[in-house]
Amino acid sequence: MNRTNLVLHAQTSIERGSKSFSRASKLFSKQTRQRAWLLYYWCRACDDLADGQDHGHGMSAVADAEKTVAAMRMMTARAHGGEQIGNPPFDAFGAVAQECHIPKFLADDMIDGFALDAQDWRPETEADLLQYCYHVAGAVGCMMAIVMGVPTSDNETLDRACDLGLAFQLANIARDIAEDDAAGRCYLPREWLQEARLDTDNILDPARRDALVMLVNRLCDLAGDYEASARVGAAKLSFRSRWAVLAAAGIYGDIARAVRKSNGASLDQRVFTSKLDKLGWIVKAFGQALLRPATRERKGLWTRERPADAAIR
């Protein structure tokens, strides 16, 4: 499949899989927009393979999860090496990886997150949780920054891009507590659960609902911290990329804010943000992109392990 058709398939995928990201991506320049779609197409396909979903919907058990992850890793490696493998999402990744010189270790890091899920992994500590969020979303934030022109040597900006991925994933986890529980997953650190005196195998116990809501709110607050950090990094981007990133930050950040505001209702019904709210963020982000954000140190925030220079070539 040629690049033009890959882009068309990728556009369809992002429109089906994430209306929020689809709207924000339209703010990019044409070249960056197409590259972002190609990267999303591969990320979405990997996520769907790992969770037995179709564009993020209808989670189901995967017969041999570890074998699925191994196949995902193999196809990604071949595509990254420039081989056309005949699987459109992976060929899409190969195209954008070649064009933007995306380091292979970032793709491997993302797939490592799916490997953790295949092993029924659960975090023991907050640091474990953030490490997982890096794998499934922070690494994607780094790849997106590279697509937007950030050099692989600019670790400060890549850390801020990683922060946005962490914010997105923390919001997802906060929103999907009940859905994940139904699938036999829990991303709340065991230390948190023990501190709140919650049964690790029955976190939705109605008698302990208030304690669970406090932990959900803690996730939302963490998401807000990493979103705020990411906004500082957006200043390094071109205007249109900065506008798109700030719009996405606001749109997705509203998920965490809505979950917190729901005071536990999100445990019974999935939280959504309205089309009007999304459009509102596109307008607000335009104004934010014109201004220089306030300086905010990353003091106290979890930081990804930075590879040696030799590892990123």
Sequence and secondary structure as in RCSB ss.txt:
>XXXX:A:sequence
MNRTNLVLHAQTSIERGSKSFSRASKLFSKQTRQRAWLLYYWCRACDDLADGQDHGHGMSAVADAEKTVAAMRMM
TARAHGGEQIGNPPFDAFGAVAQECHIPKFLADDMIDGFALDAQDWRPETEADLLQYCYHVAGAVGCMMAIVMGV
PTSDNETLDRACDLGLAFQLANIARDIAEDDAAGRCYLPREWLQEARLDTDNILDPARRDALVMLVNRLCDLAGD
YEASARVGAAKLSFRSRWAVLAAAGIYGDIARAVRKSNGASLDQRVFTSKLDKLGWIVKAFGQALLRPATRERKG
LWTRERPADAAIR
>XXXX:A:secstr
  HHHHHHHHHHHHHHH HHHHHHHTTS HHHHHHHHHHHHHHHHHHHHHHT BTTBS    TTHHHHHHHHHHH
HHHHHTT   S HHHHHHHHHHHHHT  HHHHHHHHHHHHHHHTT   SSHHHHHHHHIIIIIHHHHHHHHHTT 
 TT HHHHHHHHHHHHHHHHHHHHHTHHHHHHTT   S HHHHHHTT  TT TT GGGHHHHHHHHHHHHHHHHH
HHHHHHHHGGGS HHHHHHHHHHHHHHHHHHHHHHHTTTGGGTS     HHHHHHHHHHHHHHHHS       TT
S       GGGG 
